[in-house]
């Protein structure tokens, strides 16, 4: 196993070559948080630890690169939007690999929500591979709104060598979310 210091970000590319028309835009937001000097949000990006692969690369080449990135990752952020597909995207395979082969804790970040207090109510948005692993208990997952403070805290805490999540449907307490200003 590689030095597991990275955070792997997974999202549905929605079959688009234009990143502004896919969930890549949320990943770009996280990259912006990481790059901004005035924001205390820093992480090791697993996507920068392996060679770049274009979307036009052969599937086998892309999957080999993803395996290398997952092998060096301490956790995985799964970005879920209203457009995320149930199946048919590389995201499903990435989730399967992360949970089944690399035992990565999942940070499931939902776009368009101010707070998450009942992750089971969002199950209709989960890709089937995520749903199966949550329902079977195979996935260790914390569910958060796609917001900087929650993401920073989860990325820092829940790692292969860090704090255990302790279940598939975990979320931050109401008090924590009030503290971040997500709930008034």
Backbone bond lengths (Angstrom), bond angles and torsions (degrees), N, CA, C in turn:
res aa  C-N    CA-C-N  psi(-1)  N-CA   C-N-CA  omega(-1)  CA-C   N-CA-C  phi
1 X - - - 1.441 - - 1.518 110.93 -
2 X 1.281 115.31 143.81 1.459 122.24 179.42 1.528 109.56 -75.70
3 X 1.317 114.95 171.06 1.453 120.98 172.96 1.528 107.92 -65.82
4 X 1.324 116.75 114.09 1.461 121.17 -171.21 1.529 110.19 -92.27
5 X 1.324 114.84 84.45 1.463 120.73 -178.04 1.520 112.91 -119.11
6 X 1.306 117.65 -9.51 1.460 120.66 -172.99 1.514 113.86 -91.85
7 X 1.315 114.11 162.14 1.457 122.41 170.93 1.517 107.23 -112.16
8 X 1.319 115.96 124.42 1.462 122.07 -179.37 1.519 108.21 -94.52
9 X 1.317 116.40 127.37 1.466 121.87 177.62 1.515 109.12 -104.30
10 X 1.330 116.07 126.26 1.466 121.88 -179.47 1.522 109.07 -122.42
11 X 1.317 115.07 139.13 1.462 121.58 -178.97 1.510 107.48 -157.02
12 X 1.316 116.73 164.57 1.452 122.21 179.62 1.526 108.70 -87.71
13 X 1.314 116.40 118.93 1.464 121.07 176.62 1.519 112.41 -73.10
14 X 1.322 116.56 -8.18 1.465 123.81 176.14 1.531 113.14 57.27
15 X 1.330 116.49 21.61 1.460 120.29 179.00 1.515 113.66 70.18
16 X 1.324 117.41 15.02 1.465 122.11 -177.00 1.526 111.41 -96.14
17 X 1.305 116.51 142.17 1.465 120.20 171.40 1.520 110.63 -90.64
18 X 1.317 117.45 -20.29 1.459 122.77 176.54 1.530 107.87 -89.18
19 X 1.356 117.81 110.35 1.463 119.59 -176.09 1.521 114.41 -61.52
20 X 1.314 118.32 -22.98 1.469 119.94 179.88 1.525 111.91 -73.29
21 X 1.330 116.81 -13.19 1.468 121.51 179.44 1.526 112.04 -102.59
22 X 1.324 116.65 11.30 1.459 120.29 -179.17 1.526 109.32 -131.31
23 X 1.315 115.89 -179.49 1.459 120.43 178.30 1.523 112.38 -73.21
24 X 1.321 117.01 -0.60 1.469 121.13 173.19 1.527 110.07 -56.08
25 X 1.317 117.45 -30.74 1.471 120.50 -177.26 1.529 111.28 -60.49
26 X 1.327 117.87 -30.32 1.467 120.35 177.90 1.536 110.19 -73.75
27 X 1.312 115.72 -39.44 1.468 120.04 174.92 1.533 109.76 -61.63
28 X 1.324 117.21 -39.60 1.468 121.20 177.53 1.530 110.48 -62.01
29 X 1.320 117.77 -35.16 1.463 121.65 176.36 1.523 110.34 -61.87
30 X 1.329 117.15 -45.20 1.460 121.47 179.27 1.526 110.16 -63.14
31 X 1.331 116.67 -40.71 1.463 119.81 177.01 1.532 110.19 -60.59
32 X 1.316 116.97 -37.73 1.457 121.54 177.43 1.525 111.78 -64.56
33 X 1.331 116.71 -42.30 1.462 120.08 176.69 1.529 109.84 -59.97
34 X 1.321 115.84 -42.99 1.464 121.03 -177.77 1.530 111.23 -65.66
35 X 1.311 117.00 -35.06 1.464 121.26 -176.32 1.530 112.78 -83.29
36 X 1.314 117.64 -24.32 1.465 121.12 -174.92 1.529 110.89 -69.90
37 X 1.295 115.68 125.63 1.464 120.24 -179.25 1.525 112.48 -71.14
38 X 1.329 117.94 -27.65 1.461 121.00 -177.52 1.533 113.05 -85.99
39 X 1.332 117.42 -0.94 1.467 121.32 179.56 1.524 108.37 -113.01
40 X 1.322 116.18 128.47 1.456 121.34 179.40 1.525 109.68 -85.34
41 X 1.319 115.51 71.70 1.466 121.60 179.04 1.516 106.43 -142.51
42 X 1.311 117.46 102.92 1.456 121.97 -179.61 1.524 109.19 -130.33
43 X 1.314 115.60 140.71 1.452 120.77 176.91 1.515 108.62 -152.26
44 X 1.323 116.18 160.92 1.458 121.98 173.50 1.523 106.26 -89.76
45 X 1.314 115.94 117.97 1.456 122.13 -175.54 1.529 109.38 -85.33
46 X 1.321 117.10 113.80 1.473 121.23 179.92 1.519 112.32 -59.33
47 X 1.314 117.58 -27.14 1.458 120.46 -178.99 1.527 111.30 -69.79
48 X 1.334 116.95 -20.12 1.459 120.15 179.18 1.529 111.69 -94.74
49 X 1.340 117.19 -4.08 1.463 121.22 -178.40 1.528 112.56 -91.25
50 X 1.321 117.15 -8.72 1.463 121.37 179.28 1.518 108.12 -127.96
51 X 1.299 115.37 161.54 1.455 119.86 -178.86 1.517 112.64 -57.80
52 X 1.310 115.35 145.10 1.470 120.69 179.09 1.515 110.39 -68.74
53 X 1.296 115.22 142.04 1.464 121.84 177.60 1.517 107.46 -130.21
54 X 1.304 115.77 127.97 1.468 119.32 178.45 1.522 110.03 -79.23
55 X 1.323 115.76 155.09 1.460 120.89 178.72 1.525 111.71 -60.66
56 X 1.320 117.49 -20.00 1.456 120.57 -179.23 1.532 111.96 -85.90
57 X 1.339 117.65 -2.75 1.458 120.70 179.01 1.521 110.23 -65.50
58 X 1.325 114.88 157.68 1.461 119.76 176.10 1.521 109.12 -61.00
59 X 1.323 115.67 147.34 1.456 120.86 -179.58 1.527 110.95 -56.08
60 X 1.310 118.45 -41.93 1.470 120.77 -179.09 1.529 111.32 -63.15
61 X 1.325 117.38 -37.62 1.467 121.20 177.81 1.522 109.95 -67.54
62 X 1.317 116.01 -43.43 1.464 121.29 179.10 1.528 110.54 -62.70
63 X 1.321 117.46 -45.76 1.463 120.44 -179.31 1.529 111.99 -65.12
64 X 1.318 117.72 -36.47 1.472 120.44 176.67 1.518 110.79 -63.42
65 X 1.315 117.06 -41.05 1.458 121.18 177.63 1.527 110.92 -65.80
66 X 1.321 117.21 -41.25 1.465 121.13 179.08 1.525 109.99 -63.31
67 X 1.336 117.56 -42.66 1.473 120.28 178.27 1.530 110.46 -58.94
68 X 1.328 116.34 -42.40 1.464 120.80 178.79 1.532 110.68 -62.02
69 X 1.314 116.58 -42.26 1.466 121.13 179.21 1.528 111.10 -66.95
70 X 1.324 117.30 -43.14 1.466 120.83 179.18 1.520 111.01 -64.21
71 X 1.316 116.77 -37.11 1.463 121.61 179.99 1.526 111.09 -62.85
72 X 1.315 117.70 -28.71 1.455 121.73 179.16 1.518 113.59 -97.21
73 X 1.329 117.04 9.86 1.461 121.05 -175.58 1.520 112.07 -100.55
74 X 1.330 114.73 146.53 1.467 121.95 177.48 1.525 111.24 -99.33
75 X 1.339 116.92 -16.71 1.456 122.43 178.60 1.521 109.03 -165.08
76 X 1.321 115.35 171.53 1.465 120.65 179.48 1.520 109.47 -134.11
77 X 1.331 115.35 130.02 1.454 121.23 171.82 1.524 106.83 -96.94
78 X 1.335 116.12 121.96 1.457 121.96 177.50 1.528 106.76 -104.95
79 X 1.327 116.03 114.07 1.456 121.00 -178.86 1.527 108.38 -89.91
80 X 1.339 115.24 121.08 1.459 121.72 -179.22 1.528 108.43 -113.32
81 X 1.315 116.49 123.72 1.469 121.20 176.88 1.529 108.69 -118.81
82 X 1.288 115.83 177.96 1.459 120.24 175.90 1.517 112.79 -66.81
83 X 1.325 116.91 -13.56 1.469 121.76 -179.64 1.521 113.76 -98.85
84 X 1.326 118.32 -8.86 1.460 121.62 -176.40 1.530 109.89 -58.48
85 X 1.330 115.41 130.29 1.466 120.89 -177.51 1.523 111.60 -83.69
86 X 1.329 115.71 150.94 1.467 121.97 177.14 1.528 111.10 -67.14
87 X 1.330 116.40 -35.82 1.463 121.34 -179.72 1.528 108.10 -158.23
88 X 1.313 115.13 174.66 1.456 119.54 175.69 1.520 114.48 90.38
89 X 1.327 116.95 7.34 1.459 118.92 177.28 1.524 109.23 -123.36
90 X 1.301 115.83 163.41 1.457 121.30 177.54 1.521 110.54 -64.16
91 X 1.325 117.88 -23.91 1.459 122.28 178.68 1.525 111.26 -53.59
92 X 1.310 118.14 -42.33 1.468 121.56 -179.39 1.521 110.74 -59.54
93 X 1.318 116.87 -45.21 1.459 121.78 179.32 1.532 110.24 -65.87
94 X 1.323 117.61 -40.32 1.469 121.17 179.25 1.530 110.65 -61.30
95 X 1.326 117.26 -42.42 1.463 121.13 178.51 1.526 110.17 -63.91
96 X 1.329 117.04 -46.36 1.470 121.16 178.15 1.518 110.85 -55.67
97 X 1.324 116.66 -48.89 1.463 120.91 -178.98 1.529 111.26 -63.73
98 X 1.325 116.70 -45.39 1.467 121.03 -177.13 1.528 111.54 -59.80
99 X 1.328 116.10 -44.81 1.461 120.11 -176.88 1.525 111.43 -80.71
100 X 1.328 116.84 -51.18 1.465 120.84 -171.97 1.524 113.39 -73.72
101 X 1.324 117.75 -40.51 1.466 120.54 -173.60 1.520 114.06 -100.78
102 X 1.339 117.01 -35.95 1.463 119.50 -172.85 1.530 113.32 -108.57
103 X 1.333 116.89 -5.02 1.471 122.85 176.05 1.526 112.59 53.23
104 X 1.337 116.13 40.42 1.459 120.76 -178.43 1.525 111.09 -81.51
105 X 1.333 117.46 135.79 1.459 119.04 169.95 1.521 109.01 -67.88
106 X 1.330 115.95 142.00 1.462 121.60 -177.86 1.523 110.67 -104.48
107 X 1.308 115.11 135.78 1.450 123.09 172.35 1.530 104.29 -111.96
108 X 1.321 116.39 103.43 1.457 121.30 -174.83 1.523 107.18 -93.34
109 X 1.340 115.55 109.96 1.465 122.46 -173.92 1.525 109.79 -107.14
110 X 1.333 116.28 119.77 1.458 122.68 -175.96 1.531 110.09 -99.42
111 X 1.315 115.85 124.65 1.461 120.21 175.87 1.528 108.83 -78.04
112 X 1.322 116.06 151.54 1.454 120.37 175.20 1.517 115.41 81.91
113 X 1.319 118.07 9.15 1.462 121.44 179.02 1.524 109.56 -121.75
114 X 1.327 116.36 140.81 1.457 120.97 175.54 1.516 111.99 -85.02
115 X 1.325 116.53 -28.99 1.459 120.60 178.38 1.523 109.11 -151.75
116 X 1.325 115.16 160.31 1.463 121.95 176.26 1.522 106.51 -129.83
117 X 1.329 116.77 113.72 1.461 121.93 178.66 1.529 112.57 -122.40
118 X 1.340 117.00 -7.35 1.456 121.32 179.67 1.530 108.72 -146.87
119 X 1.343 116.84 79.12 1.465 118.64 -175.74 1.528 114.22 -60.06
120 X 1.304 118.71 -30.66 1.473 120.48 -179.73 1.526 110.93 -60.46
121 X 1.324 117.43 -29.90 1.465 121.13 179.37 1.523 111.84 -68.56
122 X 1.331 117.10 -14.12 1.465 121.69 -179.74 1.530 112.10 -99.58
123 X 1.307 117.04 8.25 1.471 121.13 -175.03 1.525 113.21 -59.12
124 X 1.312 118.29 -25.77 1.459 121.06 177.88 1.514 113.39 -65.71
125 X 1.321 117.48 -14.86 1.467 121.67 178.99 1.527 112.96 -94.65
126 X 1.324 117.26 -10.08 1.453 120.61 -174.65 1.527 111.95 -75.73
127 X 1.332 117.10 136.59 1.464 118.63 167.76 1.541 108.29 -58.83
128 X 1.297 117.50 149.18 1.462 121.59 -177.32 1.518 112.19 -55.03
129 X 1.326 118.00 -39.30 1.470 120.40 179.92 1.525 111.07 -62.37
130 X 1.326 117.95 -37.22 1.462 121.69 177.22 1.527 109.90 -71.30
131 X 1.319 116.33 -45.27 1.462 120.92 179.51 1.526 111.44 -56.32
132 X 1.335 116.49 -46.33 1.467 120.81 179.89 1.514 111.87 -60.99
133 X 1.334 117.54 -40.96 1.455 121.50 -177.38 1.529 112.00 -76.38
134 X 1.310 117.18 -29.87 1.466 119.75 174.66 1.528 109.18 -72.09
135 X 1.315 117.13 -47.78 1.465 120.82 -177.51 1.517 112.97 -64.04
136 X 1.335 117.63 -32.22 1.467 120.87 179.19 1.528 111.84 -84.29
137 X 1.320 116.88 -11.73 1.459 120.46 -176.95 1.521 113.38 83.23
138 X 1.321 118.21 4.06 1.469 121.29 -179.18 1.522 111.97 -69.29
139 X 1.327 116.52 -32.28 1.462 120.38 -178.43 1.518 110.32 -89.11
140 X 1.310 116.00 133.42 1.457 122.36 167.69 1.517 104.61 -94.07
141 X 1.330 117.59 112.34 1.459 120.13 -170.98 1.520 112.06 -139.40
142 X 1.331 114.64 134.26 1.457 120.91 169.22 1.524 106.69 -111.14
143 X 1.308 116.15 136.61 1.462 122.76 -175.09 1.526 108.16 -107.42
144 X 1.337 115.36 126.36 1.470 120.66 -174.88 1.524 110.27 -135.96
145 X 1.324 116.70 157.23 1.467 118.01 169.28 1.535 107.52 -72.33
146 X 1.315 116.69 152.45 1.465 121.00 178.05 1.531 107.53 -74.19
147 X 1.319 114.42 81.02 1.466 122.19 -177.39 1.526 108.05 -139.98
148 X 1.317 115.23 145.98 1.460 122.49 -171.83 1.532 113.79 -57.47
149 X 1.320 118.74 -51.73 1.471 120.01 -174.19 1.526 112.31 -63.40
150 X 1.323 116.44 -44.49 1.469 119.92 179.02 1.529 110.42 -64.52
151 X 1.327 116.56 -42.26 1.457 119.66 -179.41 1.525 110.86 -65.30
152 X 1.331 116.91 -45.30 1.453 120.20 -179.81 1.526 110.46 -59.33
153 X 1.325 116.99 -45.81 1.458 120.65 -179.02 1.529 111.18 -62.92
154 X 1.325 116.66 -45.81 1.467 120.64 -178.04 1.533 111.60 -66.30
155 X 1.329 117.35 -43.24 1.472 120.98 180.00 1.530 110.26 -61.72
156 X 1.314 116.31 -38.62 1.469 121.23 -178.90 1.530 111.45 -71.52
157 X 1.326 117.19 -40.43 1.467 121.07 -171.53 1.521 115.09 -87.09
158 X 1.320 116.96 -44.71 1.464 120.36 -168.63 1.523 110.71 -98.63
159 X 1.325 114.85 96.05 1.465 121.68 -176.49 1.531 108.96 -134.16
160 X 1.325 115.96 170.16 1.467 119.53 179.25 1.530 111.30 -60.82
161 X 1.319 117.84 -27.78 1.460 121.56 -179.78 1.527 112.29 -113.47
162 X 1.326 117.50 9.37 1.456 121.42 -176.96 1.512 111.68 -109.10
163 X 1.297 114.76 -147.35 1.451 122.26 -178.94 1.529 109.92 -68.07
164 X 1.323 116.03 135.85 1.459 119.84 177.59 1.518 109.75 -80.62
165 X 1.318 115.98 144.07 1.456 120.63 178.84 1.523 109.86 -73.37
166 X 1.324 116.46 -42.44 1.463 120.34 175.15 1.514 115.62 83.53
167 X 1.323 117.82 28.23 1.458 120.82 176.43 1.509 111.86 157.64
168 X 1.327 115.70 -179.85 1.461 122.17 -175.59 1.518 113.71 -101.39
169 X 1.318 116.89 -17.60 1.465 120.67 -174.73 1.529 111.44 -124.01
170 X 1.297 116.83 38.35 1.466 121.27 -178.38 1.527 110.40 -80.30
171 X 1.318 115.51 154.40 1.464 121.80 178.00 1.522 107.66 -155.12
172 X 1.305 116.06 164.54 1.458 120.43 178.21 1.525 109.65 -74.71
173 X 1.313 115.01 147.09 1.457 120.66 -179.52 1.525 111.08 -62.67
174 X 1.298 114.65 159.18 1.465 120.98 176.02 1.532 109.45 -56.73
175 X 1.330 116.44 -41.26 1.463 121.26 -178.71 1.530 110.94 -61.52
176 X 1.331 117.01 -43.29 1.469 120.32 178.62 1.521 110.54 -62.03
177 X 1.328 116.11 -42.27 1.467 120.11 -178.26 1.529 111.37 -71.14
178 X 1.334 117.54 -31.37 1.467 120.66 173.08 1.529 108.71 -66.04
179 X 1.333 116.70 -42.96 1.461 122.18 179.49 1.521 113.12 -59.09
180 X 1.317 116.24 -33.95 1.465 120.65 177.89 1.531 111.88 -82.06
181 X 1.315 116.53 -7.23 1.467 120.35 -179.23 1.519 113.44 84.93
182 X 1.325 117.57 13.78 1.461 120.65 -179.60 1.525 111.83 -78.88
183 X 1.343 115.60 -29.41 1.454 122.68 179.85 1.522 106.59 -126.20
184 X 1.332 116.69 135.65 1.477 118.21 178.70 1.510 110.99 -96.49
